[in-house]
Amino acid sequence: MFLNHIKSTYLFFLISMISVLTSCKQTASVKTVEENKENSTVTTIIEKKIIKTGADQTKAYIPNLFGKNVAIVANQTSRIQKTSNFDSNITSIHLVDYIHNSDKITVKKVFAPEHGFRGKADAGELIKNGKDLKTGLPIISLYGKNKKPTNEQLKGIDVVVFDIQDVGARFYTYISTLHYVMEACAENNIPLLLLDRPNPNGHYVDGPVLEMEHKSFVGMHPVPVVYGMTIGEYGKMINGEEWLKNGIQCDLTVVPLENYSHKTAYTLPVKPSPNLPNDAAINLYPSLCFFEGTNISVGRGTDHQFQIVGSPFYHLKSHYYSFTPHPNEGAKNPKHNNKECHGYDLSKSEKLHHLDVTWLKEFYDANKAHSKNKKFFTSFFTKLAGTKKLQQQIENGTSTVAIKNSWQKDLNDFKQTRSKYLLYE
């Protein structure tokens, strides 16, 4: 009996221990699963941590517009994204429609930059004033002769809202529009509310710094071709460096981005202009736009704008590629219209982290060797470069390394200036 009792006790103890161990194991397993779930959730949130533009953060600025007469500087990129960390579905509404729908805010007019309010016009095309069919609001063009809002156009306006997607290249004219809007607001004592947006080329700073003797609408400030700042940061720099006429100051408020750094990759939800259709074109744009001041096509009149380069005058020995431009949206009369061009397809190139002038040098050399009677550079090239030196360097056969080295002192000086106005790492 006693032996049986011991056996029973031992068996009960053994079963109990197994049960406890199993329970502990299950508990640990559950904890592990729960921890994994937590980690997974955290990871998901990090991976899906969505950049919020200034426009998206309506609670930060809409109440400040209540009871005000408002003018909005906008185009097709001025959209508010409605997002959720756990929902892949994204819907959006145009900023003008959103503000106009408020019964507490009076939108008086819309100012539109190059390419127009809906972003359909060619580069350099004259944009006429008109009326928005959806809202009935007057649309005033800030391109052509009227680049700056007049005192009459701002009469009765309490605040101006600016929301336009930039691409971070000096010759992209939206920062010039910002300059003139800031200047007009300063002259009329009207505050400017700037809704910040990411810079898809904000991950580097490079190129020749503009010499002010070559100032134009495609380059108004002493900055490099690629300046590595958001449009909000750039606006702060315009004010801080006193680049407005007579050094006047604009009453500027920037609604900053959330979940953004200059190294953050960002795909634009809306193409910023007709000839920048995707990430590749936007990334290549600072390097390829120099060709706009030459006899080389950058693919306007095709479906691969700023991703292909070529000329009808000669064949390159390597990377042979051909295309034929035809009129399309944003290019009613493209360079080398209806002529077969030979050159490069760069659409699958690795992402650039610097300004590349090697293609420019190669095409110049090919033009010199095979098309001696064809002038390669136009007067527009100097405006794009912001200096005569780059053309001279290419004509003299200066190496790419030497060209880039010649920029470094000015770039270092600019980076010091730039650092004073950065809002993001």
N, C-alpha and C positions, 0 to 999 in steps of 0.2 A: 504493500500500500504506500509506504513511504517513498519507495523507489518510483512508483507510478506518479506520486505527487510531484517529485522532483522533475520527472520527465515532462509532466503537464506544465509545471511552472516554467521550465526551460523552453518548452515549445511555445508557450504563451509569450515569453520574453522575446524569443526569436522572431515570432510573427509580428510582435509590436514594433521591434526594431526595424524590421523590413518595411513595415507600414510607415514608420516615421521617416526612414531614409527615402522611401518612395515619395512620401509627401513632400519632404525637403527638396528632393530632386525635381518634383513637379513644380513646387513653389519657385525654386531657382529657375526652372525652365520658364515658368510664367513670367518671373521677373525679367529673365533674359529676353523673352518675347516682348514683354512690355517695354523694357529698355530699348530693344531693337525698334519697337514701334515708335517709341519716343524719338529715338535717333533718326528713324526713317522720316518721322513727321518734321523734325528739325531740318533734316537734309532737304526734304521737299520744300519747306518754307524758304530755305536758303536758295535752292535751285530755282524756285518760282518767285523769288523776291523781286517783284516787278518795279521797274523804275517808274516813279511818279513824276510827271512833268509839272511845271508850275500851273499849267491850265487844269490838270487833273485835280488839283487841290483847291476845289471851289470854296470850301469853308474858310480858306485863308485869305480870300480876296473878294468874293462876291458881296459879303456884308458891307465892305468898304465902298461899294458902288451904289448902295441904296440911296435913293433920292437924288442921284446925280445924272447930269447929261453927259453921255459917254460917247467918245469916238474910238473905234477899234482899228488897229493896223493889223491886217490879217490876210491870209491866202488859204489855199486848199489844205495846208498842213496844220491849220489852227483848229485842232480837234481835241475834245475831251474824251479820254478813254475810260470806260467803266470796266473795272477789272476786279478779280478776286483771286486770292492765292491758290484756291482750290478749284477754280473753274477756268477751263481753257477757252471758254467762249468769251469773246471780247466784242463789245458793241461801243460805238462812239457817236458823239454829236458834235456838230460844228460849234465853236465858241460863240460865233455871232448869233446863231440860232438859240443857243442856251441862254445867253445874256438877254437877247431880245425877247425871249419868252417870259422873262421876269416882269411882273407888274410893278415892281419896286424900282426898276432901273429904266431909264429912257436912253436907248441907243439912237443917236442922231445921224451917224454916218459911218461909213467904212472906208479906210484908206487901203489901197492895194499896191504892192510892190511890182517889180519886173515880173513878167509872165501873167499878171492879172490876178484877180480875186479867186478864180477857179483854177489858175495855173496852167492854162492851155496855150498861151501865146509863145511865139518863138523868142529866143534870146535877142534882145535889142529891138523887138517889135514895138511899135507905138501902141500904147494902150489908151483907149478913150474912156472918158468918164461915162458912167451909166447908172443903171438901177438894178439891184438884186431882185430877180424874179420871185424868189421865195419869200423874202421879208419886205420887199418894197423899199429898202433902204438905199439912199444914194451911195454910189461907189465912186470914189475919187482916186484917180491914178497918181501914184508917186513915181512915175517913170516917164522919161521923155523930158519935156521942158519944165514940167511941174514936179521936181524931185523932192521938194520941201513943202509941207503944208503952209498955206498962206495965213496971214492974220485973219482974213475974212473967213477962210475955211474952218478956223478954230474958234470963231466967235460964238460965245454961248456954251462952249464945252467946259465941263468941270474937271474931267480927267480923261486921259488917253490910255488905252490898253494896247500893249504891243505883244503879239504872239505869232512868231514866224520861225520855222525850222531853218537853222543855218547848217552848213556842211564844213565849216572850219577852214575855208580857203579865202585868202585876201581878196581875190578877184570875183568872188561870189557876192553879188551886189546887195544882199539883204543887210549886211552890216553897214553899208553906205546909207541905205534907207534909214536904218536905226539912227545913224549920226544926224541926219537932217530932221528926223522926228524929234530927237532930243533937243536939237537946237531951236526948233520952232516952239516946243513946249517951254523951254527956258525963256525965250523972248516974250512969251505970252503968259508967263507965271502959271502954267498948267502942269500939275503933277503927272508923271508918266509911270504907269504900272507895267513892268516888264515880266512876263511869265516865261521862266527859263525852260530851255530844252537841251537835251544832250547834244554833244558835238561828236558825230560819228568818226571824225578825224582828230579827236581830242587827245589821242595817245602819243603824239609826238609834236615837236616844234622844229621846223626846218625851212630852208630856202633863203634867198636874198631878202634883206630888209629894204623896204621901199624908201627911195630917196625922194624927198618932198618936191623936188623940181619935176617929178614925173607923176604927181598927184592927179587922179582922175576918179571917175565914178567906179572904176574897177580896182581902185586902190587909193584910199583917202588918208591912211595913217602910216607912220613909220613902224610897220610890223612886218614879220616875215610872211612868206606865202602861206605857210601852215603855222598857226599861232597857238594851237592847243588850248583854247578857252571856249567855254560855252558863251552863248550870246548874252547871257546875264552878266557873266564876268567881263565880257568885252565892253558892255555898256558902262560898267563901273570904271573900267580903264579909260574910256572916252572922257568921262567926267573928271576922274582923278588926275589925268595928264593934261587937262584943260585944252583938249583938242577942238572943242566947239568954238565958234567965232568969238573973238575977243576974250576967250577964256571963261565965258559964262558957264554957269552950272545949272544942270537940269535937276529938278526935284524928282529923283529916281528911286523907285522901290522895286526890288527884284524879289519875286516869289521863287525860292530856290527849289531844286530837284530833291527828291528823296531816293535813297538806295542807289546813288550814282557816284562813280569816281571817274577820273579821266582815262583810266585803263579799262573801264567797263565797255564791253562790246555792245553795240546798239544797232538794231535793224529798224530803219524808219518805217512806221506803219503806212505812211503816205509818201509817194515820191515828191521831193522838194521842188522839182521843176521837170518839164517834159523830157529832157535829155539826160536825166540822172535816174534811171529806172530801178536800180538795185544796189546792193552793198558793194559789188565789184566796181561799178561805175563811180560810186561815191568815193571809194578808196583810191581809185586811179585818177580821179579828176584833178587833184592838185598837180600831179606830174604831167598829165596829158593835155591840160588846158593851155600850156605853152604853144601847142601845135595850132591853136586858134590864130596865132600870130605868124603862121607860116603857110606854105602851099599844100600842107598835109591835112587830110581828112581825119577826124576823130570819130567817124561813124555816124554823124548826124545824117538823118535820112535812112537809117537802118534800125533794126531792133536791138543793136548792140552799141548804143551811143556811149562814148568814153570807155569802151572796152576793146575797141579795134582801132588801128591806125594804118593809113595807107595812102598811096599816091598813084595816079594813072601814068606817071612819067617814067617810072622805072621799076624793076623787080629787085627785091632784096635777095641775097644769096641764101640766107637761112630763114627758117620759120615762115615759109611761103604761105600766104593766105590772101584771098581776094574777096572783094565785096563791091557792090554797086549801089551808091546812094540814090534814093528816090524821095520825092516829097512825102512827108508824113506829119503827124501831130508834133508841133514844136520845131519843124524844119520844112517850111514851105518852099524854100529854094536852097537845098543843102549844097555845100561845097562839092564840086565835081559831080554835080547832078547827072545821073544816067551814064556815068563813065566808070568802067571797071578800075578799081583801085587795088594795089598790091602792097602788102605789108604784114602786120602782125595781128593775131587774135590773142589778146591778153586777158580774156574773160575768166580763164582758169588759173591765172597767176596767183602766187601766194600773196597774202595780205601785206601791203607795204607799211613799213614803220619809218620810212624816210622819203624825202623827195628824190625821185629818180630822173636824172637828165641823160641817161645813157641812150635811150631811144631817140631823144632829140639830136644828140651828137651823131648817131648812126644814120639817121635820115638826112641830116645836113651833109655828111660825107658822101652819101649816095647821090644826093642832088648835085653836089659839086662834081662828082665823077661822071655822071650820066646825063645831066640836064643843065649844061653850062649856061644856057640861055634862059633858064627858068629861075626867077628870083625866089629865093627860099623864104626870107624874112619879110614881113610887112611892118609898117610903122606901129601896128597894134602890139607887136611883140614886146616892145619896150614898156608899154603901159602895163602889160601883164607881168613882166619881170620886175617892174618898179625900178629898173636901172638899165643903163646901156651896157654895163660890164658883161652881163651874161651872154649877150649876142656877140660881143667882141671876143670873149673867151672861146666860144664855140667856133667862130670864124678863124681864130688863131690856132685851133687844135689843142687847146688846153685840156689836160686830162680831167676826168671826172673827179678824181681825188683832189687835185689842185683847185678845181672850181668850188668844191664843197668846203675845202679849207679856207677859202677866201671869205666865206660867210661867217666863220666861227666867232670872230670878235663881236660883230653886230648881234649875232644870235645870243651870245652870253650876256651882252648888255640888255637885250630885250627880255631875256629870262628873268633878270633881276627886276625889271619893271613889271613884268607879268605876275611875279610872285606876290606882289602887293594886293592883287585883286582876285586871287583865286578863292573860290567858295568850296572847292572839292579837292580831294587828294589827287 
